[in-house]
């Protein structure tokens, strides 16, 4: 997932947890669109769950990747 472009979607606020959780969107090597929830413990990232993107997450991811392509193109 980290070899493809990823999109940081932000902090997970609901449900509330003792440690902050974040969401990143990306693709697997086989092209599967995934949502990864993780937390940070000291210098390490702790994966909590990884699942297929929801419909609204796919829209956010596709739009962000499209905009990145426009920025990089001359």
KADAGI-V657516 format. One record per pair of residues at least 24 apart in sequence whose ideal C-beta (glycine too) atoms are under 10 Angstrom apart, sorted by sequence separation. I is the first residue (numbers start at 1). J is the second residue. D is the distance in Angstrom with one decimal. If there is no record, write none. Layout:
# KADAGI-V657516
I & J & D
I & J & D
This chain:
# KADAGI-V657516
1 & 25 & 9.2
2 & 26 & 6.9
3 & 27 & 8.9
4 & 28 & 7.7
26 & 50 & 9.7
28 & 52 & 9.9
33 & 57 & 7.8
1 & 26 & 4.4
3 & 28 & 9.2
4 & 29 & 7.7
12 & 37 & 6.1
21 & 46 & 9.3
23 & 48 & 9.9
33 & 58 & 5.7
1 & 27 & 6.7
3 & 29 & 6.8
9 & 35 & 7.7
12 & 38 & 9.5
22 & 48 & 9.5
23 & 49 & 10.0
24 & 50 & 9.8
27 & 53 & 9.2
35 & 61 & 8.7
1 & 28 & 5.7
4 & 31 & 8.6
9 & 36 & 9.6
12 & 39 & 9.1
19 & 46 & 8.5
21 & 48 & 6.3
26 & 53 & 9.1
34 & 61 & 9.6
1 & 29 & 8.1
6 & 34 & 9.6
7 & 35 & 10.0
9 & 37 & 9.7
21 & 49 & 9.5
25 & 53 & 6.1
33 & 61 & 6.4
4 & 33 & 9.6
19 & 48 & 9.6
25 & 54 & 10.0
33 & 62 & 8.6
4 & 34 & 9.6
6 & 36 & 8.4
1 & 32 & 8.9
17 & 48 & 8.9
1 & 33 & 9.7
25 & 57 & 5.7
1 & 34 & 5.7
25 & 58 & 8.2
1 & 35 & 9.8
2 & 36 & 9.1
23 & 57 & 8.2
27 & 61 & 8.3
1 & 36 & 6.5
25 & 60 & 6.8
26 & 61 & 7.8
12 & 48 & 8.9
25 & 61 & 4.3
24 & 61 & 9.7
25 & 62 & 9.6
27 & 65 & 9.1
25 & 64 & 7.9
26 & 65 & 9.7
25 & 65 & 9.3
9 & 53 & 9.7
9 & 57 & 7.0
1 & 50 & 7.6
7 & 57 & 9.1
10 & 60 & 10.0
9 & 60 & 6.5
9 & 61 & 8.1
7 & 60 & 6.9
7 & 61 & 5.3
6 & 61 & 8.9
7 & 62 & 9.5
9 & 64 & 8.8
5 & 61 & 8.9
7 & 63 & 9.1
8 & 64 & 9.2
7 & 64 & 4.4
6 & 64 & 9.5
7 & 65 & 7.1
5 & 64 & 8.3
6 & 65 & 9.6
5 & 65 & 5.7
7 & 67 & 10.0
4 & 65 & 9.2
7 & 68 & 8.6
5 & 68 & 6.6
5 & 69 & 9.2
